[in-house]
Amino acid sequence: MATAPPITLQTQVQKRISVSRWLGPMGKRRWSVFKANRRGYYSLVLFVVLYVLSLGAEVIANDKPVVLSHHGDLYFPALVAYPETAFGGEFETEADYRDPYVQQLIEDGGWAIWPIIPFSYDTIDYELGKTAPAAPDSRHLLGTDSQARDVFALTIYGFRLSITFGLVLTLLSSAVGIAAGAIQGYFGGLTDLLFQRGVEILQSLPVLYLLIIMSSLIQPGFFSILGVLLLVSWMTLVPVVRAEFLRARNLEYVRAARALGLGNRTIMFRHILPNAMVATLTFLPFILTTSITLLTALDFLGFGLPRGYPSIGDLLNQGKNNLFAPWLGLSGFAVMAVMLSLLIFIGEAARDAFDPRKSL
């Protein structure tokens, strides 16, 4: 009796990471079309790599050691706050690892591994030795800003903050927009009329001025700014989803579902929505681009996140106020240009992938 070939760990890993294994025939064709757009495919790879690296910004750019050993015990100051007394010091407060006294305590009891960039986004270099903003040198590869903070560290943390904020805003606004468009298109009639007039009124308002007014009335912060931007960003997907539901609500499979006694919510989100998502997914990279641009514009104008956050918009504003320090504006511009260009290329590839003329 023949025995089955042994299943090795390599075989199991290959099965788990295979994209096509989780996609149907249509999904495989769309993925092939997406990969055929080399610019969009490599932009996606580069974007994911850059974002994953930025998620570990604390171990790349920080004024604290990544890991240290003191009398045989391991510590991770980049992730956990330790008091100075843990290393033989005198104070119960968090250790200042840039203090020569603390550094000597660590060296006497073990060793420490420092990040590649020994500055965090809020680290003020008191040993700069020149007037801030300082030009790039071997100590600060992209120079410093007007507060003697390392620009390279600022761009890394600012990139992570911008992408994370944009992703959260995109997901929330997409969820609200899809729900609103689905209700409009499915029920139609007076419901559609009232919703549509409300959307048109909101779209006619000057968005940036409205955001500036609302931002000046509330306490600025990550979630407060997120809520303000959500009020005006959810309308992007409403026309697309509404049109798909208006088209599909009278098709035969929807009528059959009603005849079988299925409820409206089941018909909307289990049967019609998957078809509407084809057109919706192509807009997500562009919505993410708009979300990042809005946050950067508010930060640039001074109505965005407070000073404690690493902000690309604030870096661009410093470049405007310090024209003799071109590295500030150029660094902020380079981060925004790379970030938005990658998202645009990804969006173009996604649009091709979901184009029915190219997926056949």
Sequence and secondary structure as in RCSB ss.txt:
>XXXX:A:sequence
MATAPPITLQTQVQKRISVSRWLGPMGKRRWSVFKANRRGYYSLVLFVVLYVLSLGAEVIANDKPVVLSHHGDLY
FPALVAYPETAFGGEFETEADYRDPYVQQLIEDGGWAIWPIIPFSYDTIDYELGKTAPAAPDSRHLLGTDSQARD
VFALTIYGFRLSITFGLVLTLLSSAVGIAAGAIQGYFGGLTDLLFQRGVEILQSLPVLYLLIIMSSLIQPGFFSI
LGVLLLVSWMTLVPVVRAEFLRARNLEYVRAARALGLGNRTIMFRHILPNAMVATLTFLPFILTTSITLLTALDF
LGFGLPRGYPSIGDLLNQGKNNLFAPWLGLSGFAVMAVMLSLLIFIGEAARDAFDPRKSL
>XXXX:A:secstr
        HHHHHHHHH TGGGS HHHHHHHHHHHHSHHHHHHHHHHHHHHHHHHTHHHHB SS SEEEETTEEE
 TTTS  BGGGGT S SSB  TTSHHHHHHHHHHEEEE  SB   TT B TT  S SS    SSSTT B TTSBB
HHHHHHHHHHHHHHHHHHHHHHHHHHHHHHHHHHHHH HHHHHHHHHHHHHHHHS HHHHHHHHHHHS   HHHH
HHHHHHHHGGGSHHHHHHHHHHHTTSHHHHHHHHTT  HHHIIIIIIHHHHHHHHHTTHHHHHHHHHHHHHHHHH
HT SS TTS  HHHHHHHHHH TT HHHHHHHHHHHHHHHHHHHHHHHHHHHHT HHHH 
